[in-house]
Amino acid sequence: LLGIFAIGAPGVPGGTVMASLGIITGILKFGDSATALMLTIFALQDSFGTACNITGDGALTLILTGYARYHNIREQKLQ
């Protein structure tokens, strides 16, 4: 269920953990301190996930640019 909620809340800062609070408290029976710990851990690690995402996007761009240059693929303009 947490994975489904993570897919359903992209682009909303903190949306994944906020959408999952119902599951965390209702199904997993987390108390107030455990819920606060989940929110804190998410807030601390979120910037690292963003940094990895940006770095991965840049690496993929460099790989595809190198591939296109090696195979002499040119940009095509849409008409």
PDB file with SEQRES, HELIX, SHEET and CRYST1 records, atoms N, CA, C and O in Angstrom:
SEQRES   1 A   79  LEU LEU GLY ILE PHE ALA ILE GLY ALA PRO GLY VAL PRO          
SEQRES   2 A   79  GLY GLY THR VAL MET ALA SER LEU GLY ILE ILE THR GLY          
SEQRES   3 A   79  ILE LEU LYS PHE GLY ASP SER ALA THR ALA LEU MET LEU          
SEQRES   4 A   79  THR ILE PHE ALA LEU GLN ASP SER PHE GLY THR ALA CYS          
SEQRES   5 A   79  ASN ILE THR GLY ASP GLY ALA LEU THR LEU ILE LEU THR          
SEQRES   6 A   79  GLY TYR ALA ARG TYR HIS ASN ILE ARG GLU GLN LYS LEU          
SEQRES   7 A   79  GLN                                                          
HELIX    1 AA1 LEU A    2  GLY A    8  1                                   7    
HELIX    2 AA2 GLY A   15  ALA A   19  1                                   5    
HELIX    3 AA3 LEU A   21  GLY A   26  1                                   6    
HELIX    4 AA4 ASP A   32  TYR A   70  1                                  39    
CRYST1    1.000    1.000    1.000  90.00  90.00  90.00 P 1           1          
ATOM      1  N   LEU A   1       0.807  -1.202   0.000  1.00  0.00           N  
ATOM      2  CA  LEU A   1       0.000   0.000   0.000  1.00  0.00           C  
ATOM      3  C   LEU A   1       0.850   1.265   0.000  1.00  0.00           C  
ATOM      4  O   LEU A   1       0.515   2.249  -0.660  1.00  0.00           O  
ATOM      5  N   LEU A   2       1.956   1.231   0.749  1.00  0.00           N  
ATOM      6  CA  LEU A   2       2.817   2.420   0.775  1.00  0.00           C  
ATOM      7  C   LEU A   2       3.406   2.707  -0.603  1.00  0.00           C  
ATOM      8  O   LEU A   2       3.561   3.866  -0.988  1.00  0.00           O  
ATOM      9  N   GLY A   3       3.732   1.654  -1.339  1.00  0.00           N  
ATOM     10  CA  GLY A   3       4.242   1.841  -2.692  1.00  0.00           C  
ATOM     11  C   GLY A   3       3.216   2.470  -3.620  1.00  0.00           C  
ATOM     12  O   GLY A   3       3.565   3.311  -4.448  1.00  0.00           O  
ATOM     13  N   ILE A   4       1.962   2.076  -3.494  1.00  0.00           N  
ATOM     14  CA  ILE A   4       0.890   2.656  -4.310  1.00  0.00           C  
ATOM     15  C   ILE A   4       0.709   4.129  -3.969  1.00  0.00           C  
ATOM     16  O   ILE A   4       0.528   4.960  -4.860  1.00  0.00           O  
ATOM     17  N   PHE A   5       0.757   4.454  -2.677  1.00  0.00           N  
ATOM     18  CA  PHE A   5       0.624   5.850  -2.284  1.00  0.00           C  
ATOM     19  C   PHE A   5       1.823   6.666  -2.747  1.00  0.00           C  
ATOM     20  O   PHE A   5       1.671   7.846  -3.065  1.00  0.00           O  
ATOM     21  N   ALA A   6       3.016   6.068  -2.793  1.00  0.00           N  
ATOM     22  CA  ALA A   6       4.202   6.782  -3.268  1.00  0.00           C  
ATOM     23  C   ALA A   6       4.100   7.095  -4.752  1.00  0.00           C  
ATOM     24  O   ALA A   6       4.576   8.139  -5.200  1.00  0.00           O  
ATOM     25  N   ILE A   7       3.486   6.203  -5.515  1.00  0.00           N  
ATOM     26  CA  ILE A   7       3.309   6.446  -6.947  1.00  0.00           C  
ATOM     27  C   ILE A   7       2.212   7.489  -7.175  1.00  0.00           C  
ATOM     28  O   ILE A   7       2.281   8.259  -8.133  1.00  0.00           O  
ATOM     29  N   GLY A   8       1.224   7.517  -6.320  1.00  0.00           N  
ATOM     30  CA  GLY A   8       0.086   8.399  -6.513  1.00  0.00           C  
ATOM     31  C   GLY A   8       0.298   9.837  -6.095  1.00  0.00           C  
ATOM     32  O   GLY A   8      -0.547  10.684  -6.383  1.00  0.00           O  
ATOM     33  N   ALA A   9       1.409  10.145  -5.419  1.00  0.00           N  
ATOM     34  CA  ALA A   9       1.608  11.505  -4.907  1.00  0.00           C  
ATOM     35  C   ALA A   9       2.907  12.144  -5.393  1.00  0.00           C  
ATOM     36  O   ALA A   9       3.584  12.789  -4.592  1.00  0.00           O  
ATOM     37  N   PRO A  10       3.286  12.000  -6.659  1.00  0.00           N  
ATOM     38  CA  PRO A  10       4.524  12.650  -7.095  1.00  0.00           C  
ATOM     39  C   PRO A  10       4.316  14.139  -7.332  1.00  0.00           C  
ATOM     40  O   PRO A  10       3.220  14.583  -7.671  1.00  0.00           O  
ATOM     41  N   GLY A  11       5.366  14.885  -7.150  1.00  0.00           N  
ATOM     42  CA  GLY A  11       5.315  16.312  -7.431  1.00  0.00           C  
ATOM     43  C   GLY A  11       4.784  17.158  -6.305  1.00  0.00           C  
ATOM     44  O   GLY A  11       4.834  18.385  -6.386  1.00  0.00           O  
ATOM     45  N   VAL A  12       4.279  16.546  -5.262  1.00  0.00           N  
ATOM     46  CA  VAL A  12       3.788  17.293  -4.112  1.00  0.00           C  
ATOM     47  C   VAL A  12       4.840  17.193  -3.018  1.00  0.00           C  
ATOM     48  O   VAL A  12       5.109  16.093  -2.535  1.00  0.00           O  
ATOM     49  N   PRO A  13       5.442  18.302  -2.614  1.00  0.00           N  
ATOM     50  CA  PRO A  13       6.471  18.217  -1.571  1.00  0.00           C  
ATOM     51  C   PRO A  13       5.906  17.613  -0.289  1.00  0.00           C  
ATOM     52  O   PRO A  13       4.974  18.149   0.311  1.00  0.00           O  
ATOM     53  N   GLY A  14       6.481  16.503   0.111  1.00  0.00           N  
ATOM     54  CA  GLY A  14       6.007  15.808   1.294  1.00  0.00           C  
ATOM     55  C   GLY A  14       4.724  15.036   1.077  1.00  0.00           C  
ATOM     56  O   GLY A  14       4.152  14.507   2.029  1.00  0.00           O  
ATOM     57  N   GLY A  15       4.264  14.964  -0.161  1.00  0.00           N  
ATOM     58  CA  GLY A  15       2.988  14.326  -0.463  1.00  0.00           C  
ATOM     59  C   GLY A  15       2.968  12.841  -0.181  1.00  0.00           C  
ATOM     60  O   GLY A  15       1.947  12.311   0.256  1.00  0.00           O  
ATOM     61  N   THR A  16       4.069  12.159  -0.420  1.00  0.00           N  
ATOM     62  CA  THR A  16       4.116  10.725  -0.207  1.00  0.00           C  
ATOM     63  C   THR A  16       3.889  10.375   1.253  1.00  0.00           C  
ATOM     64  O   THR A  16       3.050   9.537   1.579  1.00  0.00           O  
ATOM     65  N   VAL A  17       4.643  11.023   2.125  1.00  0.00           N  
ATOM     66  CA  VAL A  17       4.512  10.689   3.549  1.00  0.00           C  
ATOM     67  C   VAL A  17       3.190  11.199   4.109  1.00  0.00           C  
ATOM     68  O   VAL A  17       2.605  10.554   4.980  1.00  0.00           O  
ATOM     69  N   MET A  18       2.708  12.340   3.629  1.00  0.00           N  
ATOM     70  CA  MET A  18       1.430  12.846   4.113  1.00  0.00           C  
ATOM     71  C   MET A  18       0.276  11.953   3.651  1.00  0.00           C  
ATOM     72  O   MET A  18      -0.652  11.705   4.421  1.00  0.00           O  
ATOM     73  N   ALA A  19       0.319  11.472   2.424  1.00  0.00           N  
ATOM     74  CA  ALA A  19      -0.721  10.570   1.933  1.00  0.00           C  
ATOM     75  C   ALA A  19      -0.674   9.234   2.662  1.00  0.00           C  
ATOM     76  O   ALA A  19      -1.701   8.570   2.806  1.00  0.00           O  
ATOM     77  N   SER A  20       0.493   8.841   3.117  1.00  0.00           N  
ATOM     78  CA  SER A  20       0.669   7.558   3.789  1.00  0.00           C  
ATOM     79  C   SER A  20       0.371   7.611   5.281  1.00  0.00           C  
ATOM     80  O   SER A  20       0.396   6.573   5.942  1.00  0.00           O  
ATOM     81  N   LEU A  21       0.095   8.771   5.822  1.00  0.00           N  
ATOM     82  CA  LEU A  21      -0.157   8.867   7.260  1.00  0.00           C  
ATOM     83  C   LEU A  21      -1.351   8.021   7.698  1.00  0.00           C  
ATOM     84  O   LEU A  21      -1.336   7.454   8.790  1.00  0.00           O  
ATOM     85  N   GLY A  22      -2.363   7.930   6.876  1.00  0.00           N  
ATOM     86  CA  GLY A  22      -3.513   7.090   7.204  1.00  0.00           C  
ATOM     87  C   GLY A  22      -3.141   5.627   7.327  1.00  0.00           C  
ATOM     88  O   GLY A  22      -3.612   4.934   8.229  1.00  0.00           O  
ATOM     89  N   ILE A  23      -2.292   5.153   6.418  1.00  0.00           N  
ATOM     90  CA  ILE A  23      -1.824   3.766   6.482  1.00  0.00           C  
ATOM     91  C   ILE A  23      -0.923   3.572   7.692  1.00  0.00           C  
ATOM     92  O   ILE A  23      -1.033   2.576   8.407  1.00  0.00           O  
ATOM     93  N   ILE A  24      -0.032   4.531   7.915  1.00  0.00           N  
ATOM     94  CA  ILE A  24       0.918   4.416   9.019  1.00  0.00           C  
ATOM     95  C   ILE A  24       0.195   4.354  10.366  1.00  0.00           C  
ATOM     96  O   ILE A  24       0.542   3.541  11.223  1.00  0.00           O  
ATOM     97  N   THR A  25      -0.799   5.204  10.547  1.00  0.00           N  
ATOM     98  CA  THR A  25      -1.493   5.239  11.832  1.00  0.00           C  
ATOM     99  C   THR A  25      -2.609   4.204  11.920  1.00  0.00           C  
ATOM    100  O   THR A  25      -2.819   3.619  12.983  1.00  0.00           O  
ATOM    101  N   GLY A  26      -3.330   3.966  10.823  1.00  0.00           N  
ATOM    102  CA  GLY A  26      -4.472   3.071  10.855  1.00  0.00           C  
ATOM    103  C   GLY A  26      -4.121   1.596  10.768  1.00  0.00           C  
ATOM    104  O   GLY A  26      -4.586   0.796  11.580  1.00  0.00           O  
ATOM    105  N   ILE A  27      -3.310   1.234   9.794  1.00  0.00           N  
ATOM    106  CA  ILE A  27      -2.995  -0.178   9.559  1.00  0.00           C  
ATOM    107  C   ILE A  27      -1.778  -0.619  10.371  1.00  0.00           C  
ATOM    108  O   ILE A  27      -1.802  -1.671  11.009  1.00  0.00           O  
ATOM    109  N   LEU A  28      -0.721   0.182  10.345  1.00  0.00           N  
ATOM    110  CA  LEU A  28       0.504  -0.199  11.053  1.00  0.00           C  
ATOM    111  C   LEU A  28       0.464   0.158  12.535  1.00  0.00           C  
ATOM    112  O   LEU A  28       1.334  -0.258  13.300  1.00  0.00           O  
ATOM    113  N   LYS A  29      -0.546   0.929  12.941  1.00  0.00           N  
ATOM    114  CA  LYS A  29      -0.762   1.303  14.343  1.00  0.00           C  
ATOM    115  C   LYS A  29       0.423   2.057  14.946  1.00  0.00           C  
ATOM    116  O   LYS A  29       0.789   1.825  16.098  1.00  0.00           O  
ATOM    117  N   PHE A  30       1.021   2.962  14.162  1.00  0.00           N  
ATOM    118  CA  PHE A  30       2.097   3.806  14.689  1.00  0.00           C  
ATOM    119  C   PHE A  30       1.498   4.837  15.627  1.00  0.00           C  
ATOM    120  O   PHE A  30       0.434   5.391  15.348  1.00  0.00           O  
ATOM    121  N   GLY A  31       2.174   5.098  16.737  1.00  0.00           N  
ATOM    122  CA  GLY A  31       1.743   6.122  17.677  1.00  0.00           C  
ATOM    123  C   GLY A  31       2.246   7.492  17.256  1.00  0.00           C  
ATOM    124  O   GLY A  31       2.803   7.660  16.170  1.00  0.00           O  
ATOM    125  N   ASP A  32       2.042   8.463  18.129  1.00  0.00           N  
ATOM    126  CA  ASP A  32       2.452   9.839  17.817  1.00  0.00           C  
ATOM    127  C   ASP A  32       3.957   9.967  17.635  1.00  0.00           C  
ATOM    128  O   ASP A  32       4.410  10.637  16.707  1.00  0.00           O  
ATOM    129  N   SER A  33       4.740   9.336  18.505  1.00  0.00           N  
ATOM    130  CA  SER A  33       6.199   9.476  18.403  1.00  0.00           C  
ATOM    131  C   SER A  33       6.745   8.767  17.174  1.00  0.00           C  
ATOM    132  O   SER A  33       7.673   9.264  16.537  1.00  0.00           O  
ATOM    133  N   ALA A  34       6.183   7.612  16.832  1.00  0.00           N  
ATOM    134  CA  ALA A  34       6.642   6.897  15.632  1.00  0.00           C  
ATOM    135  C   ALA A  34       6.254   7.667  14.368  1.00  0.00           C  
ATOM    136  O   ALA A  34       7.024   7.711  13.408  1.00  0.00           O  
ATOM    137  N   THR A  35       5.078   8.266  14.367  1.00  0.00           N  
ATOM    138  CA  THR A  35       4.658   9.075  13.217  1.00  0.00           C  
ATOM    139  C   THR A  35       5.552  10.303  13.073  1.00  0.00           C  
ATOM    140  O   THR A  35       5.934  10.667  11.961  1.00  0.00           O  
ATOM    141  N   ALA A  36       5.886  10.941  14.190  1.00  0.00           N  
ATOM    142  CA  ALA A  36       6.797  12.089  14.155  1.00  0.00           C  
ATOM    143  C   ALA A  36       8.172  11.675  13.644  1.00  0.00           C  
ATOM    144  O   ALA A  36       8.813  12.424  12.907  1.00  0.00           O  
ATOM    145  N   LEU A  37       8.625  10.489  14.031  1.00  0.00           N  
ATOM    146  CA  LEU A  37       9.916   9.986  13.550  1.00  0.00           C  
ATOM    147  C   LEU A  37       9.879   9.755  12.046  1.00  0.00           C  
ATOM    148  O   LEU A  37      10.847  10.065  11.352  1.00  0.00           O  
ATOM    149  N   MET A  38       8.778   9.216  11.531  1.00  0.00           N  
ATOM    150  CA  MET A  38       8.639   9.011  10.079  1.00  0.00           C  
ATOM    151  C   MET A  38       8.692  10.336   9.326  1.00  0.00           C  
ATOM    152  O   MET A  38       9.364  10.445   8.300  1.00  0.00           O  
ATOM    153  N   LEU A  39       7.983  11.343   9.835  1.00  0.00           N  
ATOM    154  CA  LEU A  39       7.993  12.661   9.196  1.00  0.00           C  
ATOM    155  C   LEU A  39       9.385  13.281   9.230  1.00  0.00           C  
ATOM    156  O   LEU A  39       9.817  13.898   8.257  1.00  0.00           O  
ATOM    157  N   THR A  40      10.088  13.117  10.349  1.00  0.00           N  
ATOM    158  CA  THR A  40      11.438  13.675  10.476  1.00  0.00           C  
ATOM    159  C   THR A  40      12.412  12.996   9.531  1.00  0.00           C  
ATOM    160  O   THR A  40      13.190  13.664   8.849  1.00  0.00           O  
ATOM    161  N   ILE A  41      12.374  11.678   9.487  1.00  0.00           N  
ATOM    162  CA  ILE A  41      13.273  10.938   8.593  1.00  0.00           C  
ATOM    163  C   ILE A  41      13.002  11.310   7.145  1.00  0.00           C  
ATOM    164  O   ILE A  41      13.935  11.499   6.365  1.00  0.00           O  
ATOM    165  N   PHE A  42      11.726  11.416   6.782  1.00  0.00           N  
ATOM    166  CA  PHE A  42      11.388  11.796   5.409  1.00  0.00           C  
ATOM    167  C   PHE A  42      11.919  13.184   5.082  1.00  0.00           C  
ATOM    168  O   PHE A  42      12.471  13.403   4.004  1.00  0.00           O  
ATOM    169  N   ALA A  43      11.754  14.124   6.012  1.00  0.00           N  
ATOM    170  CA  ALA A  43      12.216  15.496   5.771  1.00  0.00           C  
ATOM    171  C   ALA A  43      13.729  15.541   5.622  1.00  0.00           C  
ATOM    172  O   ALA A  43      14.246  16.319   4.821  1.00  0.00           O  
ATOM    173  N   LEU A  44      14.442  14.727   6.375  1.00  0.00           N  
ATOM    174  CA  LEU A  44      15.909  14.724   6.302  1.00  0.00           C  
ATOM    175  C   LEU A  44      16.425  14.078   5.022  1.00  0.00           C  
ATOM    176  O   LEU A  44      17.412  14.546   4.455  1.00  0.00           O  
ATOM    177  N   GLN A  45      15.782  13.021   4.561  1.00  0.00           N  
ATOM    178  CA  GLN A  45      16.304  12.301   3.399  1.00  0.00           C  
ATOM    179  C   GLN A  45      15.741  12.801   2.081  1.00  0.00           C  
ATOM    180  O   GLN A  45      16.252  12.420   1.028  1.00  0.00           O  
ATOM    181  N   ASP A  46      14.719  13.633   2.091  1.00  0.00           N  
ATOM    182  CA  ASP A  46      14.078  14.078   0.856  1.00  0.00           C  
ATOM    183  C   ASP A  46      15.036  14.845  -0.051  1.00  0.00           C  
ATOM    184  O   ASP A  46      15.014  14.659  -1.267  1.00  0.00           O  
ATOM    185  N   SER A  47      15.866  15.696   0.520  1.00  0.00           N  
ATOM    186  CA  SER A  47      16.796  16.474  -0.307  1.00  0.00           C  
ATOM    187  C   SER A  47      17.844  15.573  -0.965  1.00  0.00           C  
ATOM    188  O   SER A  47      18.305  15.870  -2.067  1.00  0.00           O  
ATOM    189  N   PHE A  48      18.222  14.481  -0.307  1.00  0.00           N  
ATOM    190  CA  PHE A  48      19.174  13.552  -0.923  1.00  0.00           C  
ATOM    191  C   PHE A  48      18.546  12.833  -2.111  1.00  0.00           C  
ATOM    192  O   PHE A  48      19.210  12.594  -3.119  1.00  0.00           O  
ATOM    193  N   GLY A  49      17.268  12.490  -1.992  1.00  0.00           N  
ATOM    194  CA  GLY A  49      16.571  11.866  -3.117  1.00  0.00           C  
ATOM    195  C   GLY A  49      16.474  12.805  -4.301  1.00  0.00           C  
ATOM    196  O   GLY A  49      16.632  12.384  -5.447  1.00  0.00           O  
ATOM    197  N   THR A  50      16.215  14.071  -4.034  1.00  0.00           N  
ATOM    198  CA  THR A  50      16.153  15.073  -5.094  1.00  0.00           C  
ATOM    199  C   THR A  50      17.519  15.225  -5.766  1.00  0.00           C  
ATOM    200  O   THR A  50      17.606  15.305  -6.991  1.00  0.00           O  
ATOM    201  N   ALA A  51      18.573  15.264  -4.970  1.00  0.00           N  
ATOM    202  CA  ALA A  51      19.928  15.390  -5.525  1.00  0.00           C  
ATOM    203  C   ALA A  51      20.280  14.187  -6.399  1.00  0.00           C  
ATOM    204  O   ALA A  51      20.879  14.349  -7.462  1.00  0.00           O  
ATOM    205  N   CYS A  52      19.911  12.984  -5.958  1.00  0.00           N  
ATOM    206  CA  CYS A  52      20.171  11.784  -6.766  1.00  0.00           C  
ATOM    207  C   CYS A  52      19.371  11.813  -8.064  1.00  0.00           C  
ATOM    208  O   CYS A  52      19.870  11.402  -9.112  1.00  0.00           O  
ATOM    209  N   ASN A  53      18.143  12.292  -8.000  1.00  0.00           N  
ATOM    210  CA  ASN A  53      17.309  12.383  -9.199  1.00  0.00           C  
ATOM    211  C   ASN A  53      17.916  13.340 -10.213  1.00  0.00           C  
ATOM    212  O   ASN A  53      17.986  13.021 -11.400  1.00  0.00           O  
ATOM    213  N   ILE A  54      18.351  14.498  -9.766  1.00  0.00           N  
ATOM    214  CA  ILE A  54      18.939  15.494 -10.660  1.00  0.00           C  
ATOM    215  C   ILE A  54      20.249  14.989 -11.246  1.00  0.00           C  
ATOM    216  O   ILE A  54      20.506  15.160 -12.437  1.00  0.00           O  
ATOM    217  N   THR A  55      21.078  14.366 -10.413  1.00  0.00           N  
ATOM    218  CA  THR A  55      22.355  13.823 -10.891  1.00  0.00           C  
ATOM    219  C   THR A  55      22.123  12.718 -11.916  1.00  0.00           C  
ATOM    220  O   THR A  55      22.823  12.651 -12.927  1.00  0.00           O  
ATOM    221  N   GLY A  56      21.145  11.853 -11.659  1.00  0.00           N  
ATOM    222  CA  GLY A  56      20.822  10.788 -12.609  1.00  0.00           C  
ATOM    223  C   GLY A  56      20.317  11.332 -13.927  1.00  0.00           C  
ATOM    224  O   GLY A  56      20.664  10.809 -14.986  1.00  0.00           O  
ATOM    225  N   ASP A  57      19.499  12.378 -13.882  1.00  0.00           N  
ATOM    226  CA  ASP A  57      19.009  13.009 -15.117  1.00  0.00           C  
ATOM    227  C   ASP A  57      20.168  13.585 -15.924  1.00  0.00           C  
ATOM    228  O   ASP A  57      20.207  13.449 -17.147  1.00  0.00           O  
ATOM    229  N   GLY A  58      21.109  14.228 -15.240  1.00  0.00           N  
ATOM    230  CA  GLY A  58      22.275  14.794 -15.924  1.00  0.00           C  
ATOM    231  C   GLY A  58      23.147  13.714 -16.545  1.00  0.00           C  
ATOM    232  O   GLY A  58      23.636  13.868 -17.664  1.00  0.00           O  
ATOM    233  N   ALA A  59      23.342  12.618 -15.814  1.00  0.00           N  
ATOM    234  CA  ALA A  59      24.157  11.511 -16.338  1.00  0.00           C  
ATOM    235  C   ALA A  59      23.497  10.885 -17.559  1.00  0.00           C  
ATOM    236  O   ALA A  59      24.171  10.581 -18.543  1.00  0.00           O  
ATOM    237  N   LEU A  60      22.192  10.691 -17.501  1.00  0.00           N  
ATOM    238  CA  LEU A  60      21.483  10.120 -18.646  1.00  0.00           C  
ATOM    239  C   LEU A  60      21.558  11.039 -19.857  1.00  0.00           C  
ATOM    240  O   LEU A  60      21.696  10.570 -20.987  1.00  0.00           O  
ATOM    241  N   THR A  61      21.470  12.340 -19.628  1.00  0.00           N  
ATOM    242  CA  THR A  61      21.592  13.305 -20.721  1.00  0.00           C  
ATOM    243  C   THR A  61      22.965  13.224 -21.370  1.00  0.00           C  
ATOM    244  O   THR A  61      23.076  13.249 -22.595  1.00  0.00           O  
ATOM    245  N   LEU A  62      24.008  13.126 -20.560  1.00  0.00           N  
ATOM    246  CA  LEU A  62      25.367  13.009 -21.108  1.00  0.00           C  
ATOM    247  C   LEU A  62      25.541  11.710 -21.888  1.00  0.00           C  
ATOM    248  O   LEU A  62      26.180  11.702 -22.940  1.00  0.00           O  
ATOM    249  N   ILE A  63      24.984  10.619 -21.388  1.00  0.00           N  
ATOM    250  CA  ILE A  63      25.099   9.333 -22.077  1.00  0.00           C  
ATOM    251  C   ILE A  63      24.395   9.398 -23.436  1.00  0.00           C  
ATOM    252  O   ILE A  63      24.949   8.968 -24.447  1.00  0.00           O  
ATOM    253  N   LEU A  64      23.177   9.935 -23.454  1.00  0.00           N  
ATOM    254  CA  LEU A  64      22.432  10.011 -24.707  1.00  0.00           C  
ATOM    255  C   LEU A  64      23.059  10.994 -25.691  1.00  0.00           C  
ATOM    256  O   LEU A  64      23.031  10.760 -26.899  1.00  0.00           O  
ATOM    257  N   THR A  65      23.622  12.086 -25.190  1.00  0.00           N  
ATOM    258  CA  THR A  65      24.315  13.033 -26.064  1.00  0.00           C  
ATOM    259  C   THR A  65      25.532  12.380 -26.707  1.00  0.00           C  
ATOM    260  O   THR A  65      25.770  12.538 -27.904  1.00  0.00           O  
ATOM    261  N   GLY A  66      26.300  11.647 -25.906  1.00  0.00           N  
ATOM    262  CA  GLY A  66      27.461  10.934 -26.449  1.00  0.00           C  
ATOM    263  C   GLY A  66      27.057   9.885 -27.476  1.00  0.00           C  
ATOM    264  O   GLY A  66      27.720   9.729 -28.501  1.00  0.00           O  
ATOM    265  N   TYR A  67      25.980   9.171 -27.208  1.00  0.00           N  
ATOM    266  CA  TYR A  67      25.479   8.169 -28.148  1.00  0.00           C  
ATOM    267  C   TYR A  67      25.061   8.825 -29.461  1.00  0.00           C  
ATOM    268  O   TYR A  67      25.384   8.331 -30.541  1.00  0.00           O  
ATOM    269  N   ALA A  68      24.344   9.934 -29.360  1.00  0.00           N  
ATOM    270  CA  ALA A  68      23.875  10.622 -30.561  1.00  0.00           C  
ATOM    271  C   ALA A  68      25.048  11.159 -31.388  1.00  0.00           C  
ATOM    272  O   ALA A  68      25.029  11.081 -32.616  1.00  0.00           O  
ATOM    273  N   ARG A  69      26.050  11.692 -30.727  1.00  0.00           N  
ATOM    274  CA  ARG A  69      27.227  12.200 -31.458  1.00  0.00           C  
ATOM    275  C   ARG A  69      28.003  11.062 -32.099  1.00  0.00           C  
ATOM    276  O   ARG A  69      28.462  11.186 -33.235  1.00  0.00           O  
ATOM    277  N   TYR A  70      28.156   9.946 -31.377  1.00  0.00           N  
ATOM    278  CA  TYR A  70      28.908   8.805 -31.903  1.00  0.00           C  
ATOM    279  C   TYR A  70      28.239   8.230 -33.145  1.00  0.00           C  
ATOM    280  O   TYR A  70      28.914   7.836 -34.095  1.00  0.00           O  
ATOM    281  N   HIS A  71      26.909   8.185 -33.135  1.00  0.00           N  
ATOM    282  CA  HIS A  71      26.161   7.620 -34.260  1.00  0.00           C  
ATOM    283  C   HIS A  71      25.691   8.681 -35.249  1.00  0.00           C  
ATOM    284  O   HIS A  71      24.905   8.391 -36.151  1.00  0.00           O  
ATOM    285  N   ASN A  72      26.176   9.914 -35.077  1.00  0.00           N  
ATOM    286  CA  ASN A  72      25.868  11.024 -35.969  1.00  0.00           C  
ATOM    287  C   ASN A  72      24.353  11.225 -36.133  1.00  0.00           C  
ATOM    288  O   ASN A  72      23.846  11.373 -37.245  1.00  0.00           O  
ATOM    289  N   ILE A  73      23.661  11.227 -35.017  1.00  0.00           N  
ATOM    290  CA  ILE A  73      22.217  11.463 -35.011  1.00  0.00           C  
ATOM    291  C   ILE A  73      21.996  12.948 -34.780  1.00  0.00           C  
ATOM    292  O   ILE A  73      22.514  13.516 -33.818  1.00  0.00           O  
ATOM    293  N   ARG A  74      21.239  13.565 -35.646  1.00  0.00           N  
ATOM    294  CA  ARG A  74      20.990  14.995 -35.557  1.00  0.00           C  
ATOM    295  C   ARG A  74      19.578  15.244 -35.035  1.00  0.00           C  
ATOM    296  O   ARG A  74      18.687  14.403 -35.159  1.00  0.00           O  
ATOM    297  N   GLU A  75      19.406  16.417 -34.451  1.00  0.00           N  
ATOM    298  CA  GLU A  75      18.101  16.822 -33.936  1.00  0.00           C  
ATOM    299  C   GLU A  75      17.146  17.050 -35.109  1.00  0.00           C  
ATOM    300  O   GLU A  75      17.501  17.684 -36.102  1.00  0.00           O  
ATOM    301  N   GLN A  76      15.944  16.527 -34.974  1.00  0.00           N  
ATOM    302  CA  GLN A  76      14.941  16.718 -36.009  1.00  0.00           C  
ATOM    303  C   GLN A  76      13.895  17.701 -35.490  1.00  0.00           C  
ATOM    304  O   GLN A  76      13.409  17.582 -34.366  1.00  0.00           O  
ATOM    305  N   LYS A  77      13.569  18.654 -36.320  1.00  0.00           N  
ATOM    306  CA  LYS A  77      12.569  19.652 -35.930  1.00  0.00           C  
ATOM    307  C   LYS A  77      11.197  19.181 -36.371  1.00  0.00           C  
ATOM    308  O   LYS A  77      11.025  18.681 -37.483  1.00  0.00           O  
ATOM    309  N   LEU A  78      10.223  19.345 -35.486  1.00  0.00           N  
ATOM    310  CA  LEU A  78       8.856  18.991 -35.821  1.00  0.00           C  
ATOM    311  C   LEU A  78       8.238  20.080 -36.670  1.00  0.00           C  
ATOM    312  O   LEU A  78       8.499  21.265 -36.460  1.00  0.00           O  
ATOM    313  N   GLN A  79       7.418  19.681 -37.629  1.00  0.00           N  
ATOM    314  CA  GLN A  79       6.796  20.655 -38.515  1.00  0.00           C  
ATOM    315  C   GLN A  79       5.322  20.712 -38.302  1.00  0.00           C  
ATOM    316  O   GLN A  79       4.632  21.484 -38.967  1.00  0.00           O  
TER     317      GLN A  79                                                      
END                                                                             
